[in-house]
Amino acid sequence: MHHPVRGRVGSRFFLLLGLSVALAAIVFRVSAAPESAENQAPLDAVASDPAALGWMVGSPPPLDRILRFEDGSYFRFPGLRWSVSNFRRLMPTTSRAVRTYSSVFWP
């Protein structure tokens, strides 16, 4: 059975998710890395390990190790590896129905 409110919320979520990914891709392409970064070898799996690099570790994390959805930093490598595993910490991934009635019925 199709729930009209839940269907609209889900559609809106995926629309906003798609737009945010597209915007992050545009921002990433516009903010090109300096030429010196092009001459460096890409990081391998061990060198780009989020735990080894200290992404989002501590309370609060160091300013240069914070990943945020709002500024698109969650979508830049190597922080992207942490973001994929912890996406629910950055933004909600599901909608939650709010009940306006009591679930207990009194006689």
Secondary structure, DSSP 8 states (H G I E B T S, - for coil): ---HHHHHHHHHHHHHHHHHHHHHHHHHHHS---HHHHTS----TTTT-HHHHTTT-SSS--GGG---STTSGGGSTTHHHHHHHTHHHHS--S------S-S----
